[in-house]
Amino acid sequence: MNARIPLFLLFAMSGLSASAKDAFEIDRFDTKAGELAITFIGHGSLMLEFGGKVIQVDPFSNLADYSQFPKADLVLITHEHGDHLDRKALDPVLTPDTQLVVTETVAKNLGAVAGKVTILHNGESATLLGLPIEAVPAYNIVHVRDNGQAFHPKGSGNGYIVTFGGKRVYIAADTENTPEMKGLRDIDIAFLPMNLPYTMTPEMVADAAKAFRPKILYPYHYGDTDTSRLIELMRGEKGIEVRIRKMS
C-alpha cells in the first residue's frame, strides 16, 4: 500500500497535537517489516515513523513548534546551515538516548547536546536502531556564491540512504545532480532538492532521476521553483512516479 493520508486523519494516526496536525501531509508505505510513515513538515524537514521509532530529518523551527512532536529516536542532520542545523527545533525532540547522525562540520557546530552523536563522512555507513544508514556526498557542481565558492562544498554535507524493511529511502540534502547521486541504484523513494540558486533546477532533478530511477520521486526543499516543470520533464518516464507535497 502506498497511500496519501487525508489531513483530517492525522490527529488520530500520530502523536501530534490538534494544532500541529493540520499543517502536514503523511504518506504511508508497506515494507517487509511493517509500515513506514513519512510526514512532510516542509523545506528540508521530514519525520519518518517505523517500527515504533521516530526519525527526524533536519528539524527547522520556522516550520513548526517541535515541542508538539514526539521525542526522536534518531535524528539525521545533513549539514550545518541554519535551516538544517537548528537547535531551537532540535533540542525539544532529543532525549539522552536519541541517536544523532551528523557530518563532521555539524558536530563541530553542535556543541553539547542530549543524545549520542555518530559522525558519518561521505561514503561511510552505520546501522543504528537496526536501520542501515549510508552517507552520500551532497555538494554543488555549478551553483556558486559571488566569490566563486560553492553554496555546498564537496565533502561538507551528507545525503542519507536509510533502509526500512528492505525499502531504501534517499534524502539527498542540499546538492546538485552529482556523479555519486546518478550512480545510485535500487532506490525506492527519493527526496531531491530543487530550490534555486542553492541546489538543483528541475532539469537537474530530472537528469538525476532518469539516471538512478527511484520508484517514487519527491521534489523537496523547492522554495519558489515551479514543480510543474519537473512533472513535465518526467512525463512518460515509466517506472518513476513523481509526487508533489508541501515541501517549499
C-alpha positions in Angstrom: 0.0 0.0 0.0 1.2 3.5 -0.9 -1.3 6.0 0.3 -1.6 9.6 0.9 -3.4 10.2 4.3 -6.0 12.9 4.4 -5.3 15.7 6.8 -8.4 15.1 9.0 -6.9 11.7 9.9 -3.6 12.9 11.1 -4.6 13.6 14.7 -5.9 10.1 15.1 -2.8 8.5 13.5 0.0 10.3 15.1 1.2 11.9 18.4 0.9 15.4 17.1 -1.3 18.0 18.9 -4.5 19.1 17.3 -3.0 22.5 16.5 0.1 20.9 14.8 -1.7 18.2 12.8 -3.5 20.5 10.3 -0.3 21.7 8.7 1.2 18.4 7.5 0.6 15.6 5.0 1.6 12.0 5.6 2.3 9.2 3.1 2.4 5.6 4.2 4.2 2.7 2.7 4.3 -1.1 3.3 7.7 -2.7 3.9 8.8 -6.2 4.7 9.0 -5.2 8.3 5.8 -3.1 8.7 4.6 0.3 7.8 6.7 3.4 7.1 5.0 6.7 7.6 6.6 9.9 6.2 5.4 13.3 7.5 6.1 16.2 5.2 6.9 19.1 7.5 8.3 21.3 4.8 11.5 22.8 3.4 14.2 20.1 4.1 12.4 18.7 7.2 10.8 15.3 7.4 9.6 13.0 10.1 9.6 9.2 9.5 8.0 6.6 11.7 8.8 2.9 11.5 8.7 0.1 13.9 7.7 2.3 16.8 10.7 4.6 16.2 10.6 8.3 15.3 13.2 9.7 12.9 13.6 13.4 12.4 15.4 14.9 9.4 16.8 18.4 9.6 14.2 19.8 12.0 13.7 23.5 11.4 11.8 25.8 13.9 10.5 28.2 11.2 8.1 25.4 10.1 6.7 24.1 13.3 6.8 24.0 17.1 8.8 20.9 17.6 7.7 20.6 21.3 4.5 19.3 19.8 6.3 16.4 18.1 7.1 13.0 19.8 10.6 12.6 21.0 13.0 11.4 18.4 14.8 8.0 18.5 17.0 9.1 15.6 17.9 12.5 14.1 19.7 12.9 10.7 21.3 16.3 10.1 22.6 16.8 6.6 24.8 19.9 7.0 25.5 23.0 9.2 23.3 25.7 7.5 20.8 27.2 10.0 17.8 25.8 8.2 19.1 22.3 8.7 21.0 22.6 12.0 18.6 24.4 14.2 18.9 23.9 17.9 15.6 25.6 18.6 13.9 22.8 16.7 16.4 20.1 17.6 16.5 20.3 21.4 12.8 19.7 22.1 12.9 16.3 20.3 16.1 15.0 22.0 16.5 12.6 24.9 19.7 11.2 26.3 19.0 8.1 24.2 18.4 9.8 20.9 20.9 8.8 18.2 22.1 11.7 16.0 23.8 11.1 12.7 25.7 14.2 11.6 28.6 15.4 9.4 32.0 16.4 10.9 31.2 20.1 10.4 27.8 19.7 12.1 29.5 18.0 15.0 31.9 21.0 15.4 29.0 23.4 15.4 26.6 21.4 17.5 28.1 21.9 21.0 26.8 20.0 24.0 23.6 18.1 23.1 21.4 15.4 24.6 21.8 12.2 22.8 24.5 10.1 21.2 26.3 11.5 18.2 27.6 9.5 15.3 29.7 11.3 12.6 29.5 9.9 9.1 31.7 11.1 6.3 30.8 10.8 2.6 30.7 7.2 1.6 30.5 5.8 5.2 27.7 3.8 6.7 26.4 2.7 10.1 23.5 0.7 11.5 21.6 2.4 14.3 18.3 1.2 15.8 18.5 -1.7 13.3 18.4 0.7 10.4 21.2 0.7 7.8 22.3 4.3 7.1 24.5 5.3 4.2 26.1 8.8 3.8 26.0 10.1 0.2 28.0 13.1 -0.9 25.9 16.3 -1.2 27.5 19.3 -3.0 27.3 21.9 -5.7 28.9 21.5 -9.1 27.5 24.6 -10.9 25.9 26.9 -8.4 28.3 29.2 -6.5 28.3 32.3 -4.4 29.6 35.7 -5.8 33.0 34.9 -4.5 33.1 31.6 -6.5 32.7 29.3 -3.5 30.1 26.6 -3.9 27.0 27.0 -1.8 27.6 23.5 -0.6 31.3 22.4 -0.9 32.2 18.8 -1.7 32.8 16.8 1.5 30.9 19.1 3.8 27.3 17.7 3.6 25.7 14.3 3.6 22.6 13.0 1.9 21.4 9.8 3.6 20.0 6.5 2.4 18.1 4.7 5.1 16.7 1.2 4.6 13.3 0.4 6.3 12.4 -3.2 6.0 14.1 -3.5 2.6 12.7 -0.2 1.3 15.6 2.3 0.5 14.8 5.9 1.1 17.2 8.5 -0.2 17.2 12.0 1.3 19.6 13.9 -0.9 20.0 17.1 1.2 21.3 20.3 -0.4 23.1 19.1 -3.6 23.1 19.0 -7.3 23.0 16.1 -9.7 26.4 14.7 -8.8 28.0 11.6 -10.3 27.6 9.9 -6.9 23.8 10.5 -7.0 23.5 9.4 -10.6 25.3 6.2 -9.7 22.9 5.1 -7.0 20.8 2.0 -7.6 17.7 0.3 -6.1 16.2 3.5 -4.5 12.6 3.1 -3.7 11.8 6.7 -2.5 14.0 9.7 -3.3 13.8 13.3 -2.0 15.7 15.7 -4.3 16.1 19.4 -3.6 15.0 22.0 -6.1 15.5 25.4 -4.5 17.4 27.9 -6.6 20.1 29.1 -6.8 21.3 26.8 -4.0 20.6 23.3 -5.3 19.0 21.9 -8.5 16.9 23.2 -11.4 14.0 20.9 -12.4 16.2 19.9 -15.4 19.0 18.7 -13.0 16.5 16.8 -10.9 15.0 15.1 -14.0 18.5 14.3 -15.2 19.4 12.6 -11.9 16.1 10.8 -11.6 16.4 9.3 -15.1 19.9 8.1 -14.2 19.2 6.3 -10.9 15.5 5.7 -11.4 13.8 5.9 -8.0 10.4 4.3 -7.9 8.9 7.4 -6.2 10.4 10.9 -6.6 9.5 13.7 -4.3 11.0 17.1 -5.0 11.5 18.8 -1.7 13.1 22.0 -0.3 11.9 23.6 -3.5 11.2 27.1 -2.4 9.6 29.1 -5.3 10.7 26.7 -8.0 7.8 25.6 -10.3 7.2 21.9 -9.5 5.0 21.6 -12.7 8.2 21.9 -14.7 9.6 18.7 -13.2 6.3 16.9 -13.8 6.5 18.0 -17.5 10.2 16.8 -17.8 9.3 13.4 -16.2 6.1 12.9 -18.2 6.1 9.5 -19.9 9.1 8.2 -17.9 7.9 4.7 -17.0 8.7 3.3 -13.6 9.1 6.7 -11.8 6.2 8.2 -10.0 6.6 11.9 -9.2 4.7 13.1 -6.1 4.3 16.7 -5.1 3.8 17.6 -1.4 4.0 20.8 0.5 7.8 21.0 0.9 8.7 24.5 -0.2 
